[in-house]
Amino acid sequence: MTTKTTNIINWSLAGVVGFIFISSAMSKFFGGEETLQMAKGIGLSAESFQVIGIVEFVSVMLFLVPRTGIIGTLLLAAYMGGAIAIHISHGQSIIAPAIIEAIIWIAALVRFPELKHRILHSNK
């Protein structure tokens, strides 16, 4: 695979992750009554939901900046782990958050060769 192809895949995957989380964070900031009902449905206040939106936004910004991307990856993965736990505790399907979690890890493994090396290769 050429460097150009790798870069296109790299930034495309990062763009997908960025779009997902920036959209989600913005809906937590600026969402209307439907967003508030969703927050209440999982036992959160509007203020708590906005704090979660801030965490989402900061995490995705760290992910998108190459220098802090691994930290952002870990924060987004932890965030999605929490989302999966909330879905399970409320009897909801975990398919969507699990797919997003997989996209995060695929994007990270493509973007950060050192992470790929650490995870996929043993220390012999």
C-alpha positions in Angstrom: 0.0 0.0 0.0 1.4 3.4 -1.0 1.9 6.2 1.5 -0.8 8.3 -0.3 -3.3 5.5 0.0 -2.5 5.0 3.7 -2.9 8.7 4.3 -6.3 8.7 2.6 -7.5 5.8 4.7 -6.0 7.3 7.8 -7.7 10.6 7.5 -11.0 9.1 6.2 -11.3 6.9 9.3 -10.3 9.8 11.5 -12.9 11.9 9.8 -15.6 9.3 10.4 -14.7 9.1 14.1 -14.6 12.9 14.3 -17.9 13.3 12.6 -19.6 10.8 14.9 -18.3 12.3 18.2 -18.5 16.0 17.2 -22.1 15.4 16.1 -22.9 13.6 19.3 -21.3 16.3 21.5 -23.1 19.1 19.6 -26.4 17.4 20.1 -25.7 17.3 23.8 -24.9 21.0 23.9 -27.6 22.3 21.5 -30.2 19.5 21.5 -33.8 20.2 22.1 -36.5 18.5 24.1 -35.7 15.1 22.5 -32.1 15.2 23.8 -33.3 16.1 27.3 -35.8 13.3 27.2 -33.0 10.9 26.2 -30.9 12.2 29.1 -33.7 11.7 31.6 -34.3 8.2 30.2 -30.9 7.1 31.4 -31.1 9.0 34.6 -29.1 12.1 33.8 -29.8 15.8 34.2 -29.4 18.3 31.4 -26.2 19.6 33.1 -24.7 16.1 33.4 -25.5 15.5 29.7 -23.7 18.7 28.8 -20.6 17.7 30.8 -20.6 14.4 28.9 -20.7 16.4 25.7 -17.7 18.3 26.8 -15.8 15.1 27.6 -16.8 13.8 24.2 -15.6 16.9 22.4 -12.3 17.1 24.2 -11.6 13.4 23.7 -12.3 13.6 19.9 -10.1 16.7 19.6 -7.3 14.8 21.3 -7.9 11.9 19.0 -7.8 14.1 15.8 -4.5 15.8 16.7 -1.7 13.3 15.7 0.5 14.2 18.7 -2.2 13.4 21.2 -4.1 10.8 19.2 -3.3 7.8 21.3 -4.5 9.5 24.4 -7.7 10.5 22.5 -8.0 6.9 21.4 -7.9 5.6 24.9 -10.4 8.2 26.1 -12.9 7.5 23.3 -12.5 3.7 23.9 -13.3 4.2 27.6 -16.2 6.5 26.8 -17.7 3.9 24.4 -17.1 1.2 27.1 -19.3 3.4 29.4 -21.9 3.8 26.6 -22.0 0.0 26.2 -22.5 -0.4 29.9 -25.3 2.1 30.0 -27.0 0.3 27.0 -26.7 -3.0 28.8 -28.1 -1.7 32.1 -31.1 -0.2 30.3 -31.8 -3.2 28.2 -30.8 -1.5 24.9 -28.9 -3.0 22.0 -25.2 -2.6 22.1 -24.6 -3.0 18.4 -24.2 0.7 17.6 -21.8 1.5 20.4 -19.8 -1.7 19.7 -19.5 -0.8 16.0 -18.3 2.7 16.9 -15.8 1.2 19.3 -14.5 -1.0 16.5 -14.2 1.9 14.2 -12.2 3.8 16.8 -9.7 1.0 17.2 -9.4 0.3 13.5 -8.7 4.0 12.9 -6.2 4.1 15.7 -4.4 1.0 14.4 -4.1 2.5 10.9 -3.1 6.0 12.2 -0.6 5.0 14.8 1.9 2.4 13.8 3.4 2.3 17.2 0.1 1.4 18.7 -0.4 -1.3 16.1 3.0 -2.7 16.9 2.4 -2.7 20.6 -1.0 -4.4 20.3 -0.5 -6.9 17.5 3.1 -7.9 18.1 4.5 -9.8 21.1 7.5 -8.6 23.0 10.0 -11.3 22.1 
